Amino acid sequence: MTESNSLQATVDALIGATNAFQVEAVLALFTTDAVIDDPSTGHRFVGHAGIRDYLEQYFVGYHTVTRFLSIESLGDNHARVRVDFTGDFGHEIGLLEMSVNADGLIVRIDADLE
């Protein structure tokens, strides 16, 4: 599997699990010390406990549905993913700069809105 296919598979798994509100399945995609930095929420979420809070509050809590739009490889297991978010908050286009380790686990996501 090439790097871009591996990143795409991780993105597909992440979107599928978040859309199904399967928090444990989402957490299994992250390293235990992973970070999600999301300025739109005003917070950084660190480790599985922080990421669980993020998922429960902003995905489960707002009934967020994510739709994949595009992926741009930034090299070395790093990509920028453009997604469409809809939910109780309305509609937003998001950018996720995602880094994965050699095992394909997510190490970091820097999230932003367009």
C-alpha positions, 0 to 999 in steps of 0.5 A: 500500500502506498503512502497516499493509499494508506493515508486515504484508508486512515481518513476513510476509517476516521470519517466512517467511525465518526459518522457512526458515532463509534468513539472507541473505533475512532480512538483506535485510529490514534496513538495514545498521546495523539493531539487534536488542535482545533482553534474553532473550539478554542482547545487542544485535545491531548491523548485518548481522554482528550480526544474522547471529550472532543468526539463526544462534545463536537461529533456525538453532541452536535450530530456531526456528519463528515463528508470527504472532499479531497486529500493533498499529500504533504509528504512523509505521512502527512496530508491536508484533508478537506471535509464538509461538516454538517450537524446541529451547528449548521454547515462548515468546510473543514481542513484537517492537517493530519500526521500518521506514524509508520503504523498508520496511526494518527499522531496529530490533527490540526483542524481549521475551518475555511 
